[in-house]
Amino acid sequence: MTGSHAAASCALCHANGQYATLSTACATCHVKEYQATKNPNHVAAGFPQDCQLCHTTTKWTPANFNHTTQTKFPLTGKHTAATCVQCHANGVFAGLNTACSSCHIKEYQATK
């Protein structure tokens, strides 16, 4: 038991005397928090329910999301300083076009 889990009462997780067959997956106990999260909306974004990818048991916030290791679009150059909303407008995370022109078409067209 680590972090905040160490202070939890046994009955909080082991309801009805169940001990041996409980799942250790985060979503087993925290699916309501996952579904209620709106910044960003985890359900709409299609985030995995493996909370420990971004969160720790010691402190839930701030979350730590590593774009380079957790997506197929590593952030390099000036992209490392971009805010999430600059690319993920309207809460869209999954399925974004990764072609440069999908975000930079105006700069391309303005180049003389």
Secondary structure, DSSP 8 states (H G I E B T S, - for coil): --GGGGGS-HHHHSGGG--TT----HHHHHHHHHHH-BTTBHHHHT--S-GGGT--SS--SS----HHHHSSS---GGGGG--HHHHSGGG--TT---STHHHHHHHHHH--
